[in-house]
Amino acid sequence: MDPVLGDCSLASLRKRTSHKWRTYPPDVLPAFVAEMDFDPAAEIKDAIRAALDAGDLGYPHKGEMGEAFAEFAADRLGGWSPDPDLVFAIPDVMTGIIEVVQALVPAGGGVVINPPVYSPFFFRLELAGRRVVEAPLAAGPDGSYDLDLEAIDRALTLPGTGAYLLCNPHNPVGRVWSAEQLTAVAGLCDRRGVPLLVDEIHAPLVLPGATHVPFHTLDHPAARRAVIFTSATKGWNIPGVKCGLAVAGDTESATILGLRWDALLASHLGVHATVAALRHGRSWLDAVVAQIDQNARLLGDLLAHYLPGVRYRRPQASFLAWLDCRDIGLGADPAAAFLGAGRVALSPGPDFGSQGSGFARLNIGTSPELVAEAVRRMAAALPGERAGRG
């Protein structure tokens, strides 16, 4: 691995006290929550140290975050040039989404999502008193996924549907939606009068061969009205600093965000870390993307050797692998078997919706050695001679 990423040794990783490393006993290898094992970028650590040295621990101000994000977007996100004044600091993507949903959708109203999808889309909407309206992804026999435009249109026309929450790049299936697909979605929402909220948190981690299209770059009026949510937390592995970004598409959505400033206070250290990541951490990000791409290819080889019954399609973005385990006899929640017999923790597929039955999500944001160890442990969960392959 590139030295800037550290060595990801278990001895050093187990000194960490985050959710990833405290949820399970020490004999379990954690590969579930979307937190990478790489060392933070030196530029981010320097920015946090400088703030501490200055006693800069007060209430947050977004400072230069709007300008820093606009610079990064122009360089790395398809030439997108968001107005820095329309970039808002938020504590995290889901909190920002829920605040905007509560402003746009009356209590009891529906929000369209595309399962299998990030599990907080379900429970956070329900906690906010809004209904989940499912427009499932279309799944192909080869493990591919696509947006089902007919299902989306049907969902948008249901009584009480008040918003559409789109995930791009998609978690957990790793798809990066094309400009044509996104334009079609914008057209449907425009025709039905339903506002769009777009989670683009994994956009900095698009892998070679795929191209992320920021929703605001589409030539469509519905796209220009959308609210985009993103963060440096996934790309630079800093979820603990609590800072995300919401990018308003127009003055109306900017007003919604501005009025909710007190509910959307980010961490001040998170703002410092985010600006440092966006402006000075791009070479570190390049090293991460290269390592994830290597790990994604390695995972295919490992599965073919140890778990040939598991179907896997290399993701187009991020460090999360969506594994189809339906043919290996581990039931609706194979992650439970991997944990019990193999002592490796994956995210249960059913958490991402009923469409995830028989699936599990594996975090490969780590060293190749720990990716291999995770797969070997997974294989130990299989009965009989299959557990002894290799």
C-alpha positions in Angstrom: 0.0 0.0 0.0 1.0 3.6 -0.4 2.8 4.6 2.9 0.4 7.6 3.4 -2.4 5.1 4.1 -0.5 3.4 7.0 -0.1 -0.4 7.3 -3.6 -1.3 8.6 -2.1 -3.7 11.1 -4.6 -5.2 13.5 -2.4 -4.3 16.4 -2.7 -0.6 15.6 -6.3 -0.8 14.5 -7.5 -2.4 17.7 -6.2 0.7 19.6 -9.0 2.7 18.0 -12.2 3.2 20.1 -14.7 4.0 17.3 -18.0 2.1 16.7 -16.2 -0.1 14.3 -13.7 -1.4 16.8 -15.9 -1.5 19.9 -19.0 -3.2 18.7 -17.7 -6.7 18.6 -15.2 -8.8 20.8 -11.5 -8.7 19.8 -11.7 -12.1 18.0 -14.1 -10.6 15.4 -12.7 -8.9 12.3 -15.0 -5.9 11.7 -15.9 -5.3 8.1 -19.3 -3.8 8.4 -19.8 -0.1 9.0 -18.6 2.3 6.3 -15.4 3.4 8.0 -12.1 2.7 6.3 -8.9 1.5 8.2 -6.5 3.9 6.5 -4.5 6.5 8.5 -6.0 10.1 8.1 -4.3 12.4 5.7 -1.5 14.4 7.3 -3.0 17.6 6.1 -6.2 16.9 8.0 -4.3 16.0 11.2 -2.3 19.2 10.8 -5.5 21.3 10.4 -7.0 19.8 13.6 -3.8 20.3 15.6 -3.6 23.9 14.4 -7.1 24.6 15.6 -6.4 23.0 18.9 -3.2 25.0 19.3 -5.2 28.2 18.6 -7.9 27.2 21.1 -10.3 27.3 18.1 -13.0 25.1 19.6 -16.0 27.4 19.5 -19.4 27.3 17.7 -19.0 26.4 14.0 -18.7 28.8 11.1 -18.4 27.4 7.6 -15.5 29.8 6.9 -14.0 28.9 3.5 -15.8 25.6 3.1 -18.0 26.8 0.3 -15.0 28.0 -1.7 -13.0 24.9 -0.9 -15.9 22.6 -2.1 -16.4 24.7 -5.3 -12.7 24.3 -6.1 -12.7 20.5 -5.4 -15.9 20.1 -7.5 -14.5 21.9 -10.4 -11.3 19.8 -10.3 -12.7 16.4 -9.4 -16.5 16.3 -9.9 -17.1 16.8 -13.6 -16.3 20.5 -13.7 -19.2 21.3 -11.3 -19.1 25.0 -10.2 -21.5 25.4 -7.3 -22.0 28.8 -5.8 -20.0 28.9 -2.5 -22.8 31.0 -1.0 -25.2 28.0 -1.6 -23.0 25.6 0.3 -24.1 24.9 3.8 -22.3 23.1 6.6 -24.3 20.4 8.2 -23.5 17.8 10.9 -23.9 14.9 8.6 -25.7 13.9 5.4 -28.7 12.1 7.0 -29.4 14.9 9.5 -29.4 17.4 6.6 -31.7 15.2 4.5 -34.2 14.8 7.3 -34.3 18.5 8.1 -35.1 19.3 4.5 -37.6 16.4 4.2 -39.4 17.8 7.3 -39.6 21.2 5.5 -40.9 19.8 2.2 -43.0 16.8 3.1 -46.0 17.1 5.6 -46.1 14.6 8.5 -47.3 11.2 7.2 -46.2 12.1 3.6 -44.1 9.8 1.5 -40.5 9.8 0.3 -39.4 7.7 -2.6 -36.2 5.6 -2.2 -34.6 2.9 -4.3 -33.9 -0.3 -2.3 -31.7 -2.1 -1.6 -30.3 1.1 -0.2 -28.5 2.7 2.8 -30.4 1.5 5.8 -30.8 4.9 7.5 -33.0 6.0 4.6 -35.6 3.7 6.1 -35.4 4.2 9.8 -34.5 7.9 9.8 -37.5 8.7 7.6 -39.8 6.7 9.8 -38.5 8.3 12.9 -39.3 11.7 11.3 -42.9 10.6 10.8 -42.6 10.2 7.0 -43.5 7.1 5.0 -41.0 5.2 2.9 -42.3 4.7 -0.7 -40.2 2.0 -2.4 -39.2 2.1 -6.0 -36.8 -0.9 -6.0 -33.8 -1.0 -8.3 -34.1 -3.4 -11.3 -31.8 -6.3 -10.6 -30.3 -8.3 -13.5 -29.3 -12.0 -13.4 -25.7 -11.0 -13.8 -25.7 -9.0 -10.6 -26.2 -5.6 -12.3 -28.6 -3.0 -11.0 -30.4 -0.1 -12.7 -32.9 2.5 -11.9 -36.4 1.3 -12.7 -37.9 4.4 -14.2 -41.4 2.9 -14.4 -41.3 2.0 -10.8 -40.1 5.5 -9.9 -42.9 7.1 -11.9 -45.5 4.9 -10.2 -44.1 5.8 -6.8 -44.1 9.5 -7.6 -47.8 9.5 -8.5 -48.9 7.8 -5.2 -51.1 10.1 -3.0 -49.0 12.0 -0.5 -45.6 11.4 -2.1 -43.7 14.6 -1.3 -40.0 14.0 -2.2 -37.6 11.6 -4.0 -34.4 10.7 -2.2 -31.8 9.5 -4.7 -28.5 7.8 -3.8 -25.7 8.4 -6.3 -23.2 6.7 -6.2 -25.5 4.1 -4.8 -24.9 2.4 -1.5 -24.7 -0.6 -1.3 -24.7 -1.7 -4.9 -21.9 0.6 -6.0 -23.6 1.9 -9.2 -22.8 5.4 -10.6 -25.8 6.6 -12.5 -25.3 8.0 -16.0 -26.3 11.5 -17.2 -29.1 9.9 -19.3 -30.5 8.1 -16.2 -30.3 11.2 -14.0 -31.9 13.4 -16.7 -34.8 10.9 -17.0 -35.3 11.0 -13.2 -35.2 14.8 -13.3 -37.9 14.7 -16.0 -40.1 12.4 -14.0 -39.9 14.5 -10.9 -40.5 17.7 -12.8 -43.6 16.2 -14.5 -45.0 15.0 -11.1 -44.0 18.1 -9.2 -41.9 16.2 -6.7 -38.7 17.8 -5.3 -35.4 15.9 -5.4 -32.8 15.3 -2.7 -29.6 13.7 -3.8 -27.1 11.9 -1.6 -23.7 12.2 -3.4 -21.5 11.3 -0.3 -19.5 8.6 -2.2 -18.8 10.8 -5.2 -15.1 11.4 -4.3 -14.6 7.6 -4.4 -15.6 6.8 -7.9 -13.3 4.1 -9.3 -11.4 4.0 -12.6 -13.7 3.3 -15.5 -16.7 5.2 -14.1 -17.7 8.8 -14.2 -19.8 10.6 -11.6 -22.3 13.2 -12.9 -23.2 15.7 -10.2 -26.9 16.2 -10.3 -26.6 20.0 -10.4 -24.7 19.8 -13.7 -27.6 18.4 -15.6 -29.3 20.7 -18.1 -32.7 20.4 -16.5 -34.8 22.8 -14.3 -35.6 20.0 -11.8 -31.9 19.4 -11.4 -31.2 23.0 -10.6 -33.9 23.0 -7.9 -32.5 19.8 -6.2 -30.6 19.8 -2.9 -27.4 17.9 -3.0 -25.9 16.3 0.2 -22.3 15.2 0.4 -19.3 15.2 2.8 -15.6 14.6 3.1 -16.3 11.9 5.8 -16.4 9.0 3.4 -13.7 10.0 0.9 -11.2 11.0 3.6 -12.4 8.6 6.3 -13.3 11.3 8.9 -16.9 10.6 10.1 -15.9 11.3 13.7 -15.4 15.0 13.0 -19.1 15.5 12.2 -19.3 17.8 9.2 -21.2 17.4 5.9 -22.3 19.7 3.2 -25.7 20.6 1.7 -25.6 22.4 -1.7 -28.8 24.3 -2.4 -29.9 24.5 -6.0 -31.8 27.8 -5.7 -32.7 30.5 -3.2 -35.8 28.6 -2.0 -33.8 25.6 -0.8 -31.1 27.9 0.5 -33.8 29.5 2.7 -34.9 26.1 4.0 -31.4 25.3 5.0 -30.7 28.8 6.4 -33.7 28.8 8.6 -32.6 25.5 10.1 -29.1 26.6 11.0 -29.5 25.8 14.7 -30.5 22.2 14.0 -27.7 21.8 11.4 -24.7 22.9 13.4 -21.6 21.0 12.3 -18.5 20.5 14.4 -16.1 23.4 14.1 -13.2 21.0 14.0 -15.1 19.1 11.3 -15.2 22.3 9.2 -11.4 22.7 9.5 -10.9 19.1 8.6 -13.2 19.3 5.6 -11.5 22.4 4.2 -8.1 20.7 4.6 -9.3 17.6 2.9 -10.9 19.4 -0.1 -8.0 21.7 -0.7 -4.9 19.8 0.4 -5.9 16.1 0.7 -6.3 15.2 -3.0 -3.1 13.2 -3.3 -4.2 11.1 -0.3 -7.6 10.6 -1.9 -5.9 9.4 -5.1 -4.0 6.8 -3.0 -7.2 5.6 -1.4 -9.0 5.3 -4.7 -6.1 3.3 -6.2 -6.0 1.0 -3.2 -9.8 0.4 -3.2 -9.6 -0.4 -6.9 -6.9 -2.9 -6.2 -8.9 -4.4 -3.4 -12.1 -4.6 -5.5 -10.2 -6.7 -8.1 -8.5 -8.8 -5.5 -11.9 -9.5 -3.9 -13.1 -11.1 -7.1 -10.2 -13.5 -7.2 -10.6 -14.4 -3.5 -14.3 -15.1 -3.8 -13.7 -17.2 -6.9 -11.2 -19.3 -4.9 -12.8 -19.5 -1.4 -16.5 -18.8 -2.1 -17.3 -19.6 -5.7 -21.0 -19.7 -4.9 -21.0 -16.0 -4.0 -21.9 -13.6 -6.8 -20.1 -10.3 -6.8 -20.0 -7.4 -9.3 -17.1 -5.0 -8.9 -18.5 -1.6 -7.7 -18.1 1.5 -9.7 -17.6 3.6 -6.6 -16.7 3.4 -2.9 -15.2 0.7 -0.7 -18.4 -1.4 -0.1 -18.9 -4.7 -1.9 -22.5 -6.0 -2.3 -22.3 -9.8 -2.1 -25.1 -12.1 -3.4 -24.9 -15.2 -1.1 -28.2 -16.7 -2.0 -26.7 -19.8 -3.5 -24.5 -20.9 -0.6 -27.2 -21.9 1.8 -26.8 -19.4 4.6 -30.4 -18.1 4.6 -31.8 -14.6 4.5 -29.0 -13.1 6.6 -25.7 -14.7 5.6 -23.9 -12.0 7.7 -25.1 -13.7 10.8 -23.5 -17.0 9.7 -20.2 -15.2 8.8 -20.2 -13.7 12.2 -21.1 -16.8 14.2 -18.8 -19.3 12.4 -16.2 -17.1 10.8 -15.9 -14.3 13.4 -16.0 -11.7 10.7 -18.7 -8.9 10.8 -20.4 -7.8 7.6 -23.5 -5.6 7.2 -26.7 -7.8 7.0 -28.3 -7.5 3.6 -31.9 -7.3 4.9 -30.9 -4.0 6.6 -31.0 -2.5 3.2 -34.5 -3.5 2.5 -36.3 -6.8 1.7 -34.4 -6.9 -1.6 -31.3 -7.5 0.5 -32.4 -10.9 1.7 -29.6 -13.4 1.1 -27.0 -10.6 0.6 -24.3 -9.1 2.8 -22.2 -5.9 2.4 -18.4 -6.2 2.9 -16.1 -3.2 3.7 -12.9 -3.5 1.6 -11.5 -0.1 2.7 -8.5 -1.7 4.3 -5.3 -3.6 3.4 -5.2 -6.4 0.9 -4.2 -8.7 3.7 -7.3 -7.9 5.8 -9.5 -8.3 2.7 -8.1 -11.8 2.3 -8.5 -12.5 6.0 -12.1 -11.5 5.8 -12.9 -13.8 2.9 -11.1 -16.7 4.6 -13.2 -16.2 7.7 -16.3 -16.0 5.6 -15.4 -19.3 4.0 -15.2 -20.9 7.5 -18.9 -20.3 7.8 -19.7 -22.8 5.0 -20.5 -26.4 5.9 -18.4 -29.4 5.0 -15.7 -29.5 2.4 -16.4 -26.0 1.0 -14.9 -24.4 4.2 -11.6 -26.1 3.5 -10.9 -24.7 0.0 -7.4 -23.5 -0.5 
